[in-house]
Amino acid sequence: MSRTVRLDGVDGVSVVLQAGIGASHYETANDYGAIERWESRDYVVTRADLPRLPQLGDLIIEEQENRRAVYAVSAPRGMPVWTPADSYGIAISIHTVLSESI
């Protein structure tokens, strides 16, 4: 099941996409050796629907009824902001964190 979202790029380009919703969980060690846990909301989209690959700081806007949520494309240090979602490179999973919810 997918929903309609908008990707606003840091370069000013916006695109409306159909996206599946998922999640990723990471554990990384910081500079002091402490384990940091990180959870992202993932948007699985068809790569061909994107004008370019997602970049750090792009925003995904999700609107439903009277609710609007903005997610910033992000990932833990040293991790990519998107990963392949299939073996053929057709879909990618864009990793995000909640930036604002209204």
C-alpha positions as CSV (number, residue, x, y, z in Angstrom):
1,M,0.0,0.0,0.0
2,S,1.4,3.4,-0.9
3,R,0.6,7.0,-0.3
4,T,1.2,10.2,-2.1
5,V,4.1,12.4,-0.7
6,R,6.0,15.3,-2.0
7,L,9.8,15.4,-2.1
8,D,11.2,19.0,-1.9
9,G,14.9,19.1,-2.8
10,V,17.5,21.4,-1.4
11,D,18.0,22.5,-5.0
12,G,14.4,23.8,-5.2
13,V,13.0,21.0,-7.3
14,S,9.8,19.3,-6.0
15,V,8.2,16.1,-7.2
16,V,5.1,14.2,-6.1
17,L,5.6,10.5,-5.6
18,Q,3.8,7.3,-4.6
19,A,5.7,5.9,-1.7
20,G,5.5,2.8,0.5
21,I,6.3,3.4,4.2
22,G,8.8,1.5,6.2
23,A,11.4,1.9,8.9
24,S,15.1,1.2,9.5
25,H,16.9,0.7,12.8
26,Y,20.6,1.4,13.2
27,E,23.2,1.2,16.0
28,T,26.4,3.1,15.7
29,A,29.2,4.0,18.0
30,N,30.0,7.7,18.4
31,D,33.5,9.2,18.8
32,Y,33.5,8.3,22.5
33,G,32.5,4.7,22.0
34,A,28.9,5.1,23.2
35,I,26.3,3.2,21.2
36,E,23.7,5.4,19.6
37,R,20.4,4.0,18.4
38,W,18.7,5.6,15.4
39,E,15.4,4.9,13.8
40,S,14.2,6.3,10.5
41,R,10.9,6.5,8.7
42,D,11.6,5.1,5.2
43,Y,9.9,6.0,2.0
44,V,10.2,3.3,-0.7
45,V,9.9,4.9,-4.2
46,T,10.6,3.9,-7.8
47,R,14.0,5.3,-8.7
48,A,12.8,6.3,-12.2
49,D,10.2,8.7,-10.6
50,L,12.9,10.8,-9.1
51,P,14.6,13.7,-11.0
52,R,17.8,13.0,-9.0
53,L,18.8,10.8,-6.1
54,P,17.8,12.1,-2.6
55,Q,20.3,14.2,-0.8
56,L,20.9,15.1,2.9
57,G,18.5,18.0,3.8
58,D,15.8,17.2,1.2
59,L,12.3,17.2,2.8
60,I,9.4,14.7,2.3
61,I,6.0,16.2,3.1
62,E,3.2,13.8,4.0
63,E,-0.3,15.2,4.2
64,Q,-3.4,13.3,5.4
65,E,-6.7,14.8,6.3
66,N,-5.9,17.6,8.8
67,R,-2.4,16.5,9.5
68,R,0.9,17.5,7.9
69,A,4.2,15.9,8.7
70,V,7.6,17.0,7.3
71,Y,10.5,14.5,7.3
72,A,14.1,15.5,6.6
73,V,16.2,13.1,4.5
74,S,18.9,12.0,7.0
75,A,21.0,9.0,8.2
76,P,23.4,8.3,11.0
77,R,27.0,9.5,10.4
78,G,28.7,7.3,7.8
79,M,25.5,5.8,6.5
80,P,23.8,6.6,3.2
81,V,20.6,8.6,3.1
82,W,19.1,6.1,0.7
83,T,19.6,2.4,0.0
84,P,18.4,0.0,-2.7
85,A,15.0,-1.5,-1.9
86,D,15.3,-4.4,-4.3
87,S,17.9,-6.5,-6.1
88,Y,17.4,-4.8,-9.5
89,G,17.8,-1.1,-8.6
90,I,14.2,-0.3,-9.5
91,A,13.2,1.0,-6.0
92,I,15.1,2.8,-3.3
93,S,14.4,3.3,0.4
94,I,14.9,7.0,1.5
95,H,15.8,7.3,5.1
96,T,14.3,10.3,7.1
97,V,13.7,11.7,10.5
98,L,10.6,13.7,11.7
99,S,11.3,17.4,11.3
100,E,7.9,18.9,12.0
101,S,4.3,17.8,12.5
102,I,1.3,20.0,12.4
